[in-house]
Amino acid sequence: MKLSYKQRTDNVKPIVVVSRCLGFEACRYNGQLDSSHLVEKLKDFVDFITVCPEVQIGLEVPREAIRLVKENESTAIKLIQPSSKRELSKEMTDFGEAFLSKLSKVDGFILKSKSPSCGIKEVKIYKTAEKGSASVKGSGLFAALVMEKFPSLAVEDEGRVKNYNIRQHFLTKLYIMKNFRVIKESMLIEDLVEFHGTNKLLIMSYNQKQLKLLGGILGSHGKLSVQQVYEQYQINLMLALNKLPRYTSNINVLTKSMGYFSDKLTHREKEFILETIDKYRQSKVPFSVPLYVIKSNVIRFEEKNLINQSFFEPYPLELDNVTDSGKGLDK
Ligand code: SF4
């Protein structure tokens, strides 16, 4: 018997590539191990593939530090070990290309911040291999390849995911892309229709225009082959999830959801929900507060249009944690 969409997607864990020094092996240049609260938490929920690009290109532990160098506007960014004057750019690029091309199934990446290999942004780029201060910032060489080859996936660094909004966005994207990978394997149009239906409110909270476009792509089945529909859907899904949802869009979806059952509420209940949404508007409570208030009513009234919407639980509740570094709110 064919399993339902929900059974199939719930049965599969996301696959996440993680920097090995984040709790798996003491492979940092100084021989130390680092840690990430999110990585620890995710150990029970995802399948991790660990990578240490520097060790895997043959560097030892411990090792002399390496740095990114860009001498002038017309030269490429190089990866250099100042103490030995070795340039490691080609080794790193070749390794990255080979490693990433072998990943047949992957849904996201959590990489070590600020590393000249793994850092996704804010990595110091120096003008010379010798002493001197960094003039600009950019991405580590391995991380740059990750972002180039997997533009639709959830890619973050362990520093940025300490921020509540960024972490929530990362987990949402991770689970949505995992579900898309699962249905893409069988490539049935009815699965894509169900995927779209289940994620409708969630995508609406991200980007209403893209949601319309995605609906249009689904409707073009018949003119386009199933494979073309999937390809176009994936490209536009990526664009939809590109930026964190604005709080005004979240409020819009919360209010719209309330509309499904507001006629069954008492005046005081309605008032309470609207007050809670307003507290979120004023940043007095996190998004999860009005979300759970709406969700409890969806359950109470068994609202069939909303009960399966991923908007109310885009990833397992156990992964929710309202701690916030207060940093890195910008995308
Ligand atoms: S940051 Fe990347 S290259 Fe550096 S030790 Fe960690 S996994 Fe290895």
Residues whose N, C-alpha, C, O or C-beta is under 5 A from the ligand:
A	BS01	SF4	S19 R20 C21 C27 R28 Y29 V51 C52 P53 E54 K112 S115 S117 C118
